[in-house]
Amino acid sequence: MAYKINEEQCVNCGSCEPECPVGAISEQNDKRVINADACISCGSCASTCPAEAISE
């Protein structure tokens, strides 16, 4: 199951994007989004999110 970013919690700091080993995170409309088809559910992004906006 892919990780998801809570848009209301996301502060668009970008710390999650470089942590994704498969490049599944991008910026859209001033928020980060995770491509569910590319996500490998490793959790690297969630562990680096200072806003705790990413969950499985």
Long-range contacts (C-beta under 8 A, 24 or more apart in sequence): 1-41, 1-56, 2-34, 2-36, 2-37, 2-39, 2-41, 3-34, 3-39, 3-41, 3-43, 3-45, 3-46, 3-54, 3-55, 3-56, 4-34, 4-36, 4-54, 4-55, 4-56, 5-31, 5-32, 5-33, 5-34, 5-53, 5-54, 6-53, 6-54, 6-55, 7-31, 9-51, 9-52, 9-53, 10-51, 10-53, 11-50, 11-51, 11-53, 13-50, 13-51, 15-48, 15-49, 15-50, 16-45, 16-46, 16-48, 16-49, 16-54, 17-45, 19-44, 19-45, 19-47, 19-48, 20-44, 20-45
